[in-house]
């Protein structure tokens, strides 16, 4: 992934002379700029220039996440955690998928807010492949696939054959949602959006309506 492709703007802001800034751990040469790590965010990097000015690089999407070890590059690779859930290695939001069984399929937490999505039936232990968890045979011939993103997740049903596609249970699958600190708003196109008390949507939620992804086209 090329982070440079995500840079949308670079702004230079005049500040006090460099000697008024906290001394970095490694002193740069007069011709080098140094990153002020503590002043950056998930979407910005702040540099102190030799002239005493600052350069702020603003990115379109998060490129790093704050962890117990400090800033780490975003990594949506899924791993099994000690608490019995599946999570991406490093993302700005706390995203968890179930490792199988009953209960919540996926939960997103951030800044005291929570959005959860549940599958109506018990789920098998998922197969993990990069940023994707696949729950096999949630219906006969149908897999449930969830994919971690930088700030959320998506899901789809993979229908393997014409017989599976003809299952009446696919006509309507009722996902359950629950939330804290946000309200779940349904869209006309089958999507859901988590909004705050002012009706603002900080980020889109997952779609509760399954997207059918044919693996094998039925033959006549």
VMD Tcl script that draws the C-alpha trace (Angstrom):
set ca {
  {0.00 0.00 0.00}
  {1.41 3.35 -0.99}
  {0.82 5.83 1.81}
  {1.98 8.69 -0.36}
  {-1.06 8.20 -2.55}
  {-3.24 9.16 0.40}
  {-1.67 12.56 1.03}
  {-4.28 15.19 0.22}
  {-2.55 18.35 1.46}
  {0.66 19.64 2.98}
  {0.44 22.87 4.96}
  {3.29 24.93 6.38}
  {2.61 26.90 9.55}
  {5.05 29.49 10.92}
  {5.95 28.93 14.56}
  {8.42 30.20 17.14}
  {12.12 29.43 16.57}
  {13.15 25.84 16.87}
  {14.93 26.30 20.23}
  {11.55 26.86 21.90}
  {10.38 23.39 20.87}
  {10.94 20.33 23.08}
  {14.27 18.76 22.19}
  {13.83 15.59 20.11}
  {15.50 12.39 21.30}
  {17.78 12.40 18.25}
  {19.14 15.80 17.21}
  {18.69 16.39 13.46}
  {21.30 18.07 11.31}
  {20.61 21.70 10.27}
  {19.31 20.45 6.93}
  {16.94 17.80 8.32}
  {13.43 18.07 9.64}
  {12.28 16.02 12.60}
  {8.85 14.55 13.23}
  {7.04 15.77 16.36}
  {5.42 12.44 17.07}
  {3.35 13.58 20.05}
  {1.68 16.30 17.98}
  {0.49 13.98 15.20}
  {-2.75 12.06 14.93}
  {-4.02 9.01 13.06}
  {-4.35 11.13 9.92}
  {-1.63 13.79 10.36}
  {2.14 14.00 10.70}
  {3.80 17.14 12.10}
  {7.41 18.01 11.27}
  {9.69 20.68 12.70}
  {11.72 22.27 9.91}
  {15.29 23.62 10.32}
  {13.88 27.13 9.73}
  {11.66 26.88 12.82}
  {8.45 26.39 10.85}
  {6.24 23.33 10.96}
  {4.98 21.19 8.11}
  {1.72 19.32 8.64}
  {0.95 16.41 6.32}
  {-2.76 15.56 6.21}
  {-3.84 12.12 4.99}
  {-7.24 11.10 3.66}
  {-7.62 8.01 5.87}
  {-5.88 6.79 9.03}
  {-2.41 5.42 8.34}
  {-1.45 4.57 11.92}
  {-3.07 3.60 15.21}
  {-2.13 4.33 18.81}
  {-1.37 1.17 20.77}
  {0.21 0.33 24.12}
  {3.56 0.57 22.32}
  {2.86 4.00 20.82}
  {2.04 4.71 17.16}
  {2.02 1.67 14.88}
  {1.21 1.41 11.15}
  {-2.36 0.37 10.44}
  {-2.54 -3.40 9.99}
  {-5.93 -5.03 9.36}
  {-4.53 -8.57 9.44}
  {-6.81 -10.59 11.70}
  {-5.45 -12.48 14.71}
  {-7.03 -14.48 17.51}
  {-6.86 -12.66 20.84}
  {-6.51 -14.11 24.32}
  {-10.05 -12.97 25.20}
  {-11.55 -15.39 22.66}
  {-12.25 -12.84 19.93}
  {-10.75 -12.10 16.52}
  {-9.31 -8.62 15.94}
  {-7.12 -6.70 13.48}
  {-3.56 -6.15 14.65}
  {-3.67 -2.34 14.69}
  {-6.56 -0.07 13.71}
  {-7.86 3.26 15.05}
  {-11.09 1.62 16.22}
  {-11.46 -1.33 18.57}
  {-12.94 -3.92 16.21}
  {-13.79 -7.45 17.34}
  {-15.25 -10.44 15.49}
  {-16.56 -13.56 17.18}
  {-14.38 -16.68 17.13}
  {-17.54 -18.75 16.82}
  {-20.55 -19.65 18.90}
  {-23.59 -17.60 19.84}
  {-23.80 -13.89 20.49}
  {-22.38 -10.87 18.73}
  {-20.80 -11.26 15.28}
  {-18.91 -7.95 15.27}
  {-18.42 -4.99 17.61}
  {-16.83 -1.59 16.99}
  {-15.85 0.64 19.93}
  {-14.37 4.12 19.95}
  {-14.49 7.15 22.26}
  {-17.02 5.49 24.57}
  {-19.38 4.60 21.70}
  {-20.26 1.10 20.55}
  {-22.00 -0.53 17.59}
  {-22.63 -4.29 17.49}
  {-24.05 -6.62 14.84}
  {-25.28 -10.15 15.57}
  {-25.96 -13.13 13.31}
  {-29.25 -14.87 14.19}
  {-27.76 -18.38 14.65}
  {-24.66 -19.94 16.23}
  {-21.54 -19.51 14.09}
  {-18.66 -21.91 13.43}
  {-15.05 -21.00 14.17}
  {-13.91 -18.75 11.32}
  {-11.08 -19.30 8.90}
  {-8.74 -16.29 8.89}
  {-7.05 -15.01 5.74}
  {-5.45 -11.59 5.99}
  {-8.17 -9.06 6.84}
  {-11.01 -11.54 6.22}
  {-12.78 -14.05 8.47}
  {-14.95 -16.69 6.79}
  {-17.66 -18.58 8.67}
  {-18.42 -21.69 6.64}
  {-21.90 -23.06 5.97}
  {-23.94 -20.57 7.97}
  {-26.66 -21.87 5.66}
  {-26.30 -24.94 3.41}
  {-23.82 -23.96 0.70}
  {-23.49 -20.40 2.02}
  {-20.53 -18.81 3.81}
  {-20.53 -15.59 5.82}
  {-17.47 -13.46 5.12}
  {-16.51 -10.39 7.19}
  {-13.64 -8.06 6.33}
  {-11.85 -5.63 8.64}
  {-11.26 -2.09 7.40}
  {-9.32 0.84 8.85}
  {-12.36 2.22 10.67}
  {-15.08 -0.42 10.40}
  {-15.95 -3.63 8.61}
  {-18.02 -5.07 5.79}
  {-19.72 -8.41 5.34}
  {-21.08 -10.53 2.51}
  {-22.69 -13.90 1.96}
  {-20.88 -16.18 -0.48}
  {-23.39 -18.47 -2.24}
  {-21.62 -21.48 -3.73}
  {-24.22 -22.94 -6.10}
  {-27.71 -22.63 -7.55}
  {-29.21 -24.98 -4.98}
  {-27.94 -22.82 -2.14}
  {-29.21 -19.68 -3.90}
  {-32.71 -21.19 -4.04}
  {-32.91 -21.51 -0.24}
  {-35.91 -19.44 0.97}
  {-33.92 -18.48 4.09}
  {-31.78 -16.20 1.89}
  {-34.74 -13.99 1.04}
  {-34.55 -12.25 4.40}
  {-31.89 -12.55 7.07}
  {-32.52 -10.52 10.20}
  {-29.33 -9.20 11.72}
  {-29.62 -7.78 15.22}
  {-27.95 -4.48 16.06}
  {-27.25 -2.79 19.37}
  {-25.49 0.46 20.19}
  {-24.26 2.69 23.02}
  {-23.73 6.42 22.55}
  {-25.04 6.31 18.97}
  {-28.32 5.54 17.23}
  {-28.63 3.06 14.38}
  {-30.29 4.67 11.37}
  {-31.53 2.52 8.48}
  {-30.98 3.73 4.93}
  {-33.18 3.26 1.88}
  {-30.58 1.05 0.21}
  {-30.38 -1.47 3.05}
  {-27.41 0.10 4.83}
  {-27.15 1.19 8.45}
  {-25.45 4.29 9.79}
  {-24.46 5.04 13.38}
  {-25.35 8.65 14.20}
  {-24.80 10.73 17.34}
  {-27.39 12.77 19.24}
  {-27.12 15.52 16.61}
  {-27.80 13.14 13.77}
  {-24.20 13.23 12.54}
  {-22.66 10.11 11.07}
  {-18.96 9.91 11.93}
  {-18.52 6.80 9.79}
  {-20.77 4.41 7.87}
  {-21.93 1.22 9.50}
  {-22.12 -2.19 7.91}
  {-24.98 -3.20 5.67}
  {-27.46 -5.55 7.36}
  {-28.76 -6.79 4.01}
  {-26.60 -9.62 2.66}
  {-24.78 -9.12 -0.60}
  {-24.86 -12.35 -2.58}
  {-21.50 -13.10 -4.14}
  {-21.88 -16.05 -6.57}
  {-18.84 -18.30 -6.51}
  {-20.00 -20.63 -9.28}
  {-22.50 -19.54 -11.88}
  {-25.31 -22.09 -12.29}
  {-25.15 -23.83 -15.62}
  {-28.19 -24.27 -17.83}
}
mol new
graphics top color blue
foreach p $ca { graphics top sphere $p radius 0.5 }
foreach p [lrange $ca 0 end-1] q [lrange $ca 1 end] { graphics top cylinder $p $q radius 0.2 }
display resetview
